[in-house]
Amino acid sequence: ARPLTNAKPMKPLLFLLATLVFTSSTSDCTVNDSSDGSEGTCTNNLDCHTASTFQSLVASYLTNESILPLLRGTVDNVVSKSDIDALVASLPANAFVEAGGYSDNYQGKDTRGYSALGLKELSVTSSPSEIERYQKLLQIREAVRLATEQSLNLCPGTLFIDYTTISQKGDGGLHSPHADNCHHFFRETSWSDGRASMATCDTTRSHPYPSRVAASILYLNDKSSGNFEGGQFFFANSSNYGEVEDEGRVPVESGRMIYFTSGVENLHGAFPVLRRDEGDAQPRRLALAMWYVVNPELDEYVPSQTFVEASTASSTPQSKTRQRAGYHPNDPEAPKGLFDIPLPNNVDVDTLIQSMGTYLVSQQNTPQLNSWKVSKYGEYKLHILFQDHSAMFSLDFGVAMMDTYDWGVVFERHTDGKKPASLQYQLQESVILHGVLDELSRLVLKSGHDEDKESFNIGLEKARETLPARRA
């Protein structure tokens, strides 16, 4: 495996030939089904890894650091330059969602200057060019999955995609060293080979994604086109307290893909993105990030395209009224509707969002420190994530109520579609929602306007009746 700092761009033809050679040499790699339903075995001349043999290989790193080159690397020109350039050109900076699902400093990730788009956002299209963009993205996504699978010498069909996102790091955006499937700490050692410490999974702390086995990062632009300095992906030394050495830095080159296993053997992060010059262009480092699992039941749901009109403004007095989001009936990640509350037409939605956000931030440490994390999702939505990451609820303001000209706020519960909300979450959700309803009532009723408040009060009481816990 070539050093990470010496990764050279492969000419498209050479890469194609390399791919063809690899494909032909691994075409006999098939997983043999076993009669008892357990995992089969993979047979080919190169002994490609099944899920179980791959996990055994990764586990052997603890006693044999020399296998690390088998668990990470870079590949160039997995996707053509023209396809990458077309994708980037279709992604305006203001289309990205702040924090992209991360909370501040989650898993050691400082997410200042970080935003992202997932498949759910990208599947909603309003023009022919956006339809083409989504179709091309899915093709790129599969090409990257295949390249990751082949680079790790896994049998075809071993990796399934857990999550896909296009990330955008702006000025100051960075990620601190972390593993993707566990929280880690450094355990001191006195080994004869000179290692002073060893990164170790902290089994006392639950992690939201323990099933992840690998990941890939595909750079979508470079310093020149993105007007930035820094921003390099890096691998931290797992056996020297996370020190970042020169060979662990991966220069930013559009079309370069980094692949690696998800555990403490590959602690990784990204250096801060800095402005390249003093011009008008904001720094913007783009990448396609993907995480992988070997359990097909955890395979990411790929939403069908949804076409919406470019303008969704209604005829109500609130110019910012939007239509309710639609979800495919088979989408496991579709949120559960909790309740809707109509709002008086004279309520200023921007002021209401700001005030509710301030209130929710004040409740983040209830009932204990860091119980909740509040973030703004887009312009009109607040996300409130629970500490165990099993679920969150959202408040979506300015949504048109069904079958009426009213507008209001929609409350929904969200999970990843793969596991239910924890019992602890459900208990605390009902408690905090009672407080949210009290605060919403205070903010709306203090406006001093009586018109349209009857429907608001009725909606408020109906919402309270659905909550099992009494107000705190």
ChimeraX attribute file (.defattr): number of C-alpha atoms within 10 A of each C-alpha:
attribute: neighborCount
match mode: 1-to-1
recipient: residues
	/A:1	10
	/A:2	10
	/A:3	13
	/A:4	21
	/A:5	13
	/A:6	11
	/A:7	17
	/A:8	13
	/A:9	14
	/A:10	15
	/A:11	11
	/A:12	15
	/A:13	10
	/A:14	11
	/A:15	16
	/A:16	14
	/A:17	12
	/A:18	13
	/A:19	15
	/A:20	12
	/A:21	12
	/A:22	14
	/A:23	14
	/A:24	11
	/A:25	13
	/A:26	21
	/A:27	13
	/A:28	17
	/A:29	22
	/A:30	17
	/A:31	19
	/A:32	11
	/A:33	12
	/A:34	10
	/A:35	8
	/A:36	7
	/A:37	7
	/A:38	8
	/A:39	14
	/A:40	16
	/A:41	19
	/A:42	21
	/A:43	17
	/A:44	15
	/A:45	10
	/A:46	13
	/A:47	16
	/A:48	24
	/A:49	24
	/A:50	25
	/A:51	21
	/A:52	12
	/A:53	15
	/A:54	20
	/A:55	13
	/A:56	12
	/A:57	17
	/A:58	20
	/A:59	13
	/A:60	14
	/A:61	15
	/A:62	15
	/A:63	8
	/A:64	11
	/A:65	12
	/A:66	9
	/A:67	14
	/A:68	18
	/A:69	14
	/A:70	15
	/A:71	20
	/A:72	23
	/A:73	22
	/A:74	23
	/A:75	21
	/A:76	21
	/A:77	21
	/A:78	21
	/A:79	21
	/A:80	13
	/A:81	15
	/A:82	9
	/A:83	16
	/A:84	20
	/A:85	14
	/A:86	12
	/A:87	18
	/A:88	17
	/A:89	10
	/A:90	13
	/A:91	17
	/A:92	8
	/A:93	15
	/A:94	9
	/A:95	14
	/A:96	21
	/A:97	20
	/A:98	22
	/A:99	23
	/A:100	21
	/A:101	17
	/A:102	18
	/A:103	20
	/A:104	16
	/A:105	12
	/A:106	14
	/A:107	20
	/A:108	15
	/A:109	18
	/A:110	21
	/A:111	21
	/A:112	19
	/A:113	18
	/A:114	25
	/A:115	25
	/A:116	23
	/A:117	21
	/A:118	18
	/A:119	20
	/A:120	18
	/A:121	16
	/A:122	22
	/A:123	20
	/A:124	19
	/A:125	19
	/A:126	14
	/A:127	13
	/A:128	9
	/A:129	10
	/A:130	19
	/A:131	17
	/A:132	13
	/A:133	22
	/A:134	19
	/A:135	14
	/A:136	15
	/A:137	19
	/A:138	14
	/A:139	13
	/A:140	19
	/A:141	19
	/A:142	12
	/A:143	14
	/A:144	23
	/A:145	22
	/A:146	18
	/A:147	18
	/A:148	28
	/A:149	22
	/A:150	18
	/A:151	18
	/A:152	20
	/A:153	19
	/A:154	22
	/A:155	26
	/A:156	20
	/A:157	14
	/A:158	18
	/A:159	24
	/A:160	22
	/A:161	22
	/A:162	23
	/A:163	20
	/A:164	20
	/A:165	22
	/A:166	24
	/A:167	24
	/A:168	25
	/A:169	26
	/A:170	24
	/A:171	20
	/A:172	19
	/A:173	24
	/A:174	24
	/A:175	24
	/A:176	20
	/A:177	26
	/A:178	26
	/A:179	21
	/A:180	25
	/A:181	21
	/A:182	23
	/A:183	22
	/A:184	23
	/A:185	17
	/A:186	18
	/A:187	14
	/A:188	15
	/A:189	12
	/A:190	9
	/A:191	9
	/A:192	7
	/A:193	6
	/A:194	10
	/A:195	14
	/A:196	15
	/A:197	19
	/A:198	21
	/A:199	25
	/A:200	20
	/A:201	17
	/A:202	13
	/A:203	10
	/A:204	7
	/A:205	11
	/A:206	13
	/A:207	16
	/A:208	16
	/A:209	14
	/A:210	14
	/A:211	17
	/A:212	23
	/A:213	23
	/A:214	27
	/A:215	22
	/A:216	25
	/A:217	23
	/A:218	28
	/A:219	25
	/A:220	27
	/A:221	22
	/A:222	21
	/A:223	22
	/A:224	11
	/A:225	13
	/A:226	18
	/A:227	21
	/A:228	23
	/A:229	21
	/A:230	19
	/A:231	27
	/A:232	20
	/A:233	21
	/A:234	25
	/A:235	25
	/A:236	25
	/A:237	21
	/A:238	25
	/A:239	22
	/A:240	17
	/A:241	17
	/A:242	20
	/A:243	13
	/A:244	18
	/A:245	11
	/A:246	12
	/A:247	13
	/A:248	18
	/A:249	20
	/A:250	23
	/A:251	19
	/A:252	21
	/A:253	20
	/A:254	23
	/A:255	24
	/A:256	26
	/A:257	26
	/A:258	21
	/A:259	25
	/A:260	26
	/A:261	27
	/A:262	27
	/A:263	24
	/A:264	28
	/A:265	25
	/A:266	23
	/A:267	23
	/A:268	25
	/A:269	23
	/A:270	20
	/A:271	18
	/A:272	23
	/A:273	24
	/A:274	22
	/A:275	20
	/A:276	18
	/A:277	12
	/A:278	8
	/A:279	9
	/A:280	7
	/A:281	13
	/A:282	17
	/A:283	26
	/A:284	28
	/A:285	28
	/A:286	24
	/A:287	25
	/A:288	22
	/A:289	21
	/A:290	21
	/A:291	25
	/A:292	26
	/A:293	24
	/A:294	20
	/A:295	15
	/A:296	13
	/A:297	10
	/A:298	19
	/A:299	16
	/A:300	21
	/A:301	18
	/A:302	13
	/A:303	18
	/A:304	14
	/A:305	18
	/A:306	16
	/A:307	14
	/A:308	14
	/A:309	9
	/A:310	9
	/A:311	9
	/A:312	13
	/A:313	14
	/A:314	16
	/A:315	9
	/A:316	13
	/A:317	12
	/A:318	19
	/A:319	11
	/A:320	19
	/A:321	22
	/A:322	20
	/A:323	17
	/A:324	14
	/A:325	9
	/A:326	10
	/A:327	15
	/A:328	12
	/A:329	7
	/A:330	9
	/A:331	13
	/A:332	16
	/A:333	17
	/A:334	18
	/A:335	18
	/A:336	12
	/A:337	13
	/A:338	14
	/A:339	16
	/A:340	22
	/A:341	25
	/A:342	24
	/A:343	27
	/A:344	21
	/A:345	18
	/A:346	14
	/A:347	16
	/A:348	15
	/A:349	19
	/A:350	13
	/A:351	11
	/A:352	15
	/A:353	20
	/A:354	14
	/A:355	14
	/A:356	17
	/A:357	20
	/A:358	12
	/A:359	15
	/A:360	22
	/A:361	14
	/A:362	12
	/A:363	20
	/A:364	20
	/A:365	13
	/A:366	13
	/A:367	12
	/A:368	10
	/A:369	10
	/A:370	12
	/A:371	17
	/A:372	26
	/A:373	21
	/A:374	22
	/A:375	21
	/A:376	19
	/A:377	19
	/A:378	16
	/A:379	12
	/A:380	18
	/A:381	18
	/A:382	22
	/A:383	24
	/A:384	24
	/A:385	25
	/A:386	23
	/A:387	18
	/A:388	17
	/A:389	18
	/A:390	21
	/A:391	21
	/A:392	24
	/A:393	22
	/A:394	23
	/A:395	22
	/A:396	23
	/A:397	25
	/A:398	27
	/A:399	23
	/A:400	23
	/A:401	20
	/A:402	11
	/A:403	6
	/A:404	7
	/A:405	12
	/A:406	21
	/A:407	26
	/A:408	23
	/A:409	21
	/A:410	21
	/A:411	21
	/A:412	18
	/A:413	21
	/A:414	20
	/A:415	20
	/A:416	19
	/A:417	17
	/A:418	14
	/A:419	11
	/A:420	12
	/A:421	19
	/A:422	14
	/A:423	10
	/A:424	12
	/A:425	20
	/A:426	17
	/A:427	13
	/A:428	16
	/A:429	21
	/A:430	19
	/A:431	19
	/A:432	20
	/A:433	18
	/A:434	19
	/A:435	17
	/A:436	18
	/A:437	17
	/A:438	14
	/A:439	16
	/A:440	18
	/A:441	14
	/A:442	11
	/A:443	15
	/A:444	20
	/A:445	16
	/A:446	9
	/A:447	11
	/A:448	7
	/A:449	13
	/A:450	12
	/A:451	11
	/A:452	14
	/A:453	16
	/A:454	13
	/A:455	14
	/A:456	20
	/A:457	17
	/A:458	12
	/A:459	17
	/A:460	20
	/A:461	12
	/A:462	14
	/A:463	18
	/A:464	18
	/A:465	10
	/A:466	11
	/A:467	16
	/A:468	13
	/A:469	17
	/A:470	11
	/A:471	15
	/A:472	8
